[in-house]
Amino acid sequence: MYTARWVLPIARPPIEHGAVVVDQGRIVWVGPADQGARVDGVAVVELGNAVLMPGLVNAHSHLELTGLRGFLEGLDFREWLRTLTIVRRDVLSEADLLDAARLGIVEALRHGITTLADCTDSALPLAAMRELGVRGIGYVEVFGPDPAQCAGALTRLRQRVEALRTEDTTLVRTGVSPHAPYTVSPSLFRATAEYARAERLPMAVHVAESAAETAFVSDGTGPFAERLRDRGIPVARQARSPVALLEETGVLAAQPLLIHVIRADEEDLARIAHHGASIVHCPISNAKLGHGIAPLDRMLAHGIRTGLGTDSVASNDRMHLLDEARQAVLCHAIRSGVPDSLGAHEALSLATHGSAAALGLASEIGTLEPGKAADLAAFPLTVGPVFDPAVTLVHVLAGHVTASLVTVAGRELVRDGQVTVAQPVWQIRQDATGERLREWRRAGTS
């Protein structure tokens, strides 16, 4: 039995002086601590002046990019993507990417994140998630803007996914990600969607993120179109919007996780809702890359399953989902002109139950309820007084508080504020990788 000054079940109001009882990796009881103490033979872990809640669910990350924190500053989006692609190809080894993924998971655990939905080119984050014991989905990316690449790209994707799925566990599952409209041809979108539906694979797509993407899809113009034409790939208008393109190619029918969805109008959102697709909202990354404020209010009004994600630390600089929740509240207030039009409790629900629902995991995680997996996170209340624990987490502690306890399926991965599965050598090797990146940059600017 874990006891804390506050328990936030998410599914019901906060419980002051509450407790959660766990048995064999499952929650068996949630309620006032004095009532839980009546359970015979239960061992008690007192968390003290803390908030105990469901583990946070990060519905969008790029763990293998953890080593690029701060490396891509000051670049427009096209150059940001181009530099990222070159560095991954020419500088970073598989060992580098695996260590980066491990350190990304350690950072996630430190900040109370127990589940990650990760988009990956290397597929190494899947191995890291299994190694460190977190819950997650690894969406293996596929690229191919030239229709002539479709058959080969799909064959390679099938081969990779079939091999990776043999390693799937009850905690970690393999999915697919046709990357984005400017890197995937309509024929490859269609083929990947058909494959995902046939194999019942989870799927994620970056979509409706930038003005350049909209121009590319709607008019066949802009920087993405110019880059493809420079490569000899023909470009033409594809659809009225990126979301409409996904509907026309059968992607929405596969009920994917749609990443960003910043530039979507009412018609687009109605399409998403109609097909039962879900959205992950990444407000800090959206703002940092200058893409805009996503219409979270309209997503929720359409009844779309919506969660929160940090995106990569290459575009966000840190993996802190409580901070993401705070940014979601602030952006919502800017759009509506009404303070607290998205409340702290609603924001925490997006970061837990909302993300779990967006990933199809709501029956297993996201709330503290008997029968669900014991994915827990506790945060010490280092400031006070506390009038509302959700407000304190989102508006006072977000961005700097670290978890004192984190469990996944009952296994303690953070105990007394220390990540039990971390190894110092990972950071030592990543520091050496950072030196190589600096050398690469100096060589390119000398």
Order of alpha helices (4+ residues) and beta strands (2+ residues): beta-beta-beta-alpha-beta-beta-beta-alpha-alpha-beta-alpha-beta-alpha-beta-alpha-beta-alpha-alpha-alpha-beta-alpha-beta-alpha-alpha-beta-alpha-alpha-alpha-alpha-beta-beta-beta-beta-alpha
